[in-house]
Amino acid sequence: MKSIYHHIKKDSWNIAWPVILASFSNNLIGLTDTAFLARISKEALGGGGLAVLWLYVVISLAMGWGTAIQILIARAIGKYDFQYAYSRFLLFLVPSFALVLLQFSLLFFSASFLKNTFDNDVVFLEFEQYLKIRSFDAFAMTYYFVFRGFYNGIAKNKIIGYTALLLFFVNFILNYVLAFGFYGIPALGSKGIAIASVISQFIVFIIFVFNFVFILKLRIRFPFSFSNGLIYWQAVKLSLPISFQNFMSIGSFFVFIKITEFLGTHYLSISEITKNIYIFLMIPTWGFGTAASTIISRTIGEGNKRLVLPIIKIISWQNFLFSLFPILLLLLFPKLYYWLLTNDILIINDSILVARTVAVALLIYSFAWIWVSAVIGTGATYVAFLIELFALVVYLLYIIGAYYYTQNIYYIWFCEIIYMVVMVSLSYFYINSNRWKNIKINLNERNIHD
């Protein structure tokens, strides 16, 4: 039994670390953007930060699609073989482009529909110009999640980690050059920061394709056919609950940060900086969550359902210990993080209590997301959706109540602790109910046209 536990820990880490490193890179981009935007103006920080959140609200469709591909590929690897999983993956390349067009349209034209929700006109103008530029991320980011789903599903995802540091350095240099100007290149301010992020995302996409073709030596083909409707429907059934789950989760966070705009640009700036630190410290949990869903899906495909609960417990504690030190730093020495992102002493001092609230929420999250990912890994994506839905209803009701009765940013941020407690409790009860053991995912359609 010890050898099995050791194998699970090793397998979990091998899947998690590339995702962690890649997510660190992507969110270092967010932190870098925040640091540069904060040095332009509070309005640029507030508008640009809200634009990035809205970008991820829309891109949540691609996140769910990529996760569904990951589940199907991992299950196919567990039940059949690599060649079968590869042929399934190719079927998703053409439908993914329809998703690109949908997301681009939603991003490019959505600012005009959101105008009336803004209290500050300057913040809205920053939001609008930043979002229109970042809307061109729709192509690169959609296919990033599609290819990431494949790499995670076959447990050959080191390329995700290898691109991480390159992405960070490219984005940092481009941010400086395009935002503030360099040797004849005009200073574009927040527009330059948005352009830098788009270029960086396309570089990652190109590297992913290069790895697919020249390292894994796989051909890219587009075998789309309506006769493959069954596999598409299976992916849609898996992806929609995940997409709606991500949409509601990120959308609720957007509403939350948006509410702080009504408290003024000072409190909006506090929330924007805190948001980026908060998301950055979630990254290890995302990696181990990916590992949990992948390993559980593969294990069920191999017919070893009895190992699911031990896998969850092992990965939960593995993630908690890995995440503990940086969260404790935030809890005990919050100013260390804020000094990196702003030189505004008032913002730093007024952020301390919010930072400590977030640290407690992160400690709970280190368990909560592993259990939610386990629910997803069993194929019960609709249950994960319902868990998220209930948690977010509680979350939003608390935010609205806290804003209405207190208009105090510290009470409002306490919503994150409530949200995490609800999520981990419901996921724990579902897994222990054993209802997931009755879920069937049909992978027997070997006659599907390639």
Secondary structure, 3 states (H helix, E strand, C coil): CHHHHHHHHHHHHHHHHHHHHHHHHHHHHHHHHHHHHHCCCHHHHHHHHHHHHHHHHHHHHHHHHHHHHHHHHHHHHHHCCHHHHHHHHHCCHHHHHHHHHHHHHHHHHHHHHHHHHCCCHHHHHHHHHHHHHHCCHHHHHHHHHHHHHHHHHCCCCHHHHHHHHHHHHHHHHHHHHHHHCECCECCCCHHHHHHHHHHHHHHHHHHHHHHHHHHCCCCCCCCCCHHHHHHHHHHHHHHHHHHHHHHHHHHHHHHHHHHHHCCCHHHHHHHHHHHHHHHHHHHHHHHHHHHHHHHHHHHHHCCCHHHHHHHHHHHHHHHHHHHHHHHHHHHHCCHHHHHHHCCCHHHHHHCHHHHHHHHHHHHHHHHHHHHHHHHHHCCCHHHHHHHHHHHHHHHHHHHHHHHHHCCCHHHHHCHHHHHHHHHHHHHHHHHHHCHHHHCCCCCCCCCCCC
